[in-house]
């Protein structure tokens, strides 16, 4: 039976252990440009089998929060190259999470103060993070406008370009497409946000079209064995919902299976919340089986509230990788702490979003002894 500390392959990526650092938004990239402090932060955590970067906008339109990084200017790519170089110098592997937030944004973050975009002009009942007069805080998202069908190929191309530049310029080992947590691709998938009556709405095949077009484009640009995808079938994050998630996501994974992806990253339950949602039943084991039966050979990554015993059970039942999120905020050496059973540092919630080194790069590692 595999353990968290055994090596594994995820497509073209040879990983020394099965522990993944999940993407964590930290709002420490002023002007959307990665910094030297970010390079230190990721390098500290390079002992993970795989690091997944914080969500990184593929375009200015894709930005949804203040001081989150992008992948659409030369300065941003150069900043990320410093990060990937620092991780590789420590022997680590890092992929970037390609992000378009869709309606989870604010006019202050959008080009020219325009409304955010979405499948349909339905506001998300959620908040975003802005910095005003030097102080960060959460505000209601802005009402979006519906994308036209003519605009959607351009968004696919933005994903393609970002994937190409992430690997070819910024030095990432691969990419993860963010299709979860109520952001743009998830908005198209789910009927609570997608009420279109054209070829991109209505039946499952139409609602999944944008995601699948993006995945094919990204796999071509970065290489399928260096491409992953993140899904969250039943999370209510960012006011997202679909009344029939099981057939929707079973269709999605069947269509993803032939692409030869490195991995499929699945959030089980509510993102950062309960793993079981009585009002949203879902069979995650069936989803994995359907992906395998359809020929999917990518690593199966599970996420949400995992500790060592629960991770061991997941690996015994068919998972290949286990993602840890908040544990990584305060524990740069999480792999060693899990290996030895050492206690975990407690994170300072007041420093999660925005700020400097405090609560970011100053958490202590275990002392040799």
C-alpha positions, 0 to 999 in steps of 0.5 A, spaced: 500 500 500 503 506 498 504 511 503 504 519 503 512 519 502 513 514 496 514 517 489 509 517 484 509 519 477 504 525 474 504 524 467 511 527 465 512 529 472 516 525 477 515 526 484 519 524 490 512 524 495 505 524 494 504 530 498 502 536 494 502 544 496 495 546 494 494 553 491 493 558 496 491 566 495 496 570 499 495 577 496 503 579 496 504 581 489 503 588 488 501 590 481 500 583 479 508 582 479 511 576 483 516 578 488 523 576 491 519 575 498 514 570 494 520 566 491 523 565 498 516 563 500 515 557 495 522 555 496 521 554 503 516 549 501 520 545 496 520 539 499 513 537 497 512 532 492 509 538 488 507 545 489 501 548 486 502 556 485 497 561 488 491 562 482 495 566 477 491 570 472 491 569 465 489 576 463 487 583 466 480 581 465 481 574 469 484 578 475 479 578 481 483 580 487 488 585 489 495 584 489 494 577 486 500 575 480 498 574 473 502 571 467 500 576 462 506 581 462 513 581 461 514 583 468 510 578 471 513 572 467 520 575 469 518 575 477 515 568 476 522 566 473 525 568 480 520 564 483 521 557 479 529 558 479 528 558 487 524 552 487 528 548 483 535 550 486 532 547 492 530 541 488 523 542 488 517 542 482 512 547 481 506 548 477 502 554 476 494 555 477 491 558 471 486 563 473 480 567 470 475 569 475 469 571 471 464 574 475 468 574 482 471 581 481 470 588 481 470 594 477 476 597 480 480 591 478 478 590 471 481 594 465 478 601 464 473 600 470 469 595 466 464 590 469 467 583 470 465 578 465 461 571 466 456 566 462 450 570 464 449 577 467 448 574 474 452 577 480 455 572 485 453 573 492 460 573 495 466 578 496 473 580 493 479 583 496 481 590 494 486 595 497 484 602 498 489 607 501 493 602 503 488 598 507 486 591 505 479 589 505 473 585 503 467 588 498 461 585 494 463 583 487 460 587 481 455 585 477 458 582 471 456 582 463 455 576 459 460 574 455 458 574 447 459 567 443 464 571 439 469 573 445 470 565 448 475 563 443 479 569 445 479 566 452 481 560 450 487 563 447 489 567 453 489 560 457 493 557 451 498 563 451 499 563 459 500 556 459 505 556 453 509 562 457 508 559 464 512 553 461 517 556 456 518 563 459 517 563 467 520 556 468 514 552 471 514 544 470 507 544 468 500 548 469 494 547 473 487 549 470 483 552 475 476 550 473 473 550 480 471 554 486 466 558 482 470 561 477 469 562 470 470 555 467 466 553 473 461 558 472 460 555 465 459 548 468 454 550 473 447 552 471 446 556 477 451 561 474 450 559 466 443 560 464 445 561 456 441 559 451 446 558 445 451 553 444 455 554 451 449 553 455 443 549 457 445 541 456 451 538 459 455 538 453 454 545 451 456 547 458 462 543 459 464 546 452 469 552 454 472 547 459 474 542 454 476 547 449 481 550 454 484 543 456 485 541 449 488 548 448 493 548 454 495 541 453 497 542 446 501 549 449 504 546 455 504 538 453 499 534 456 503 530 461 505 537 464 497 539 464 492 538 470 485 541 472 482 542 478 475 541 479 470 542 485 463 538 483 459 540 489 463 546 493 458 552 494 464 557 494 463 564 491 455 562 490 456 556 485 451 551 484 448 545 480 442 541 481 445 535 478 453 535 479 454 527 478 452 527 471 455 533 469 462 531 472 461 524 470 461 527 463 467 532 464 472 526 466 470 522 461 471 527 456 478 529 460 480 522 460 483 521 453 487 528 453 493 524 457 493 529 463 498 529 468 493 529 474 486 531 476 485 535 482 478 534 486 476 538 491 471 533 496 465 537 499 466 545 500 472 548 499 475 549 506 469 547 509 465 540 511 467 534 506 460 532 507 454 536 504 447 533 506 444 537 501 449 536 495 450 528 495 456 526 491 460 519 489 467 521 489 469 514 488 464 513 482 467 519 479 474 516 479 472 510 477 469 513 471 475 517 469 479 510 469 474 506 465 474 512 460 482 511 459 484 516 464 491 515 466 493 521 470 494 521 477 488 522 481 489 528 487 484 529 492 483 535 497 479 538 503 481 537 510 486 531 509 490 529 515 495 523 515 490 518 517 485 520 512 490 521 507 493 514 508 485 511 507 485 515 500 491 512 498 489 505 499 482 506 496 485 509 489 488 516 490 495 518 488 496 525 491 493 528 497 493 536 497 494 540 503 492 547 503 492 551 510 497 546 513 502 549 508 501 556 510 504 555 517 509 549 516 514 550 510 517 543 512 510 540 512 513 533 509 518 532 515 512 534 520 508 529 517 513 524 516 515 524 524 509 526 527 511 533 529 506 538 532 504 543 526 505 550 527 498 554 528 497 559 522 496 567 524 489 568 520 490 575 520 496 575 516 493 570 510 491 576 505 496 581 504 502 584 508 509 582 508 514 577 511 510 576 517 505 570 517 508 568 510 516 567 510 517 567 518 514 561 520 519 556 524 522 550 521 523 544 525 530 544 528 535 538 527 536 534 532 
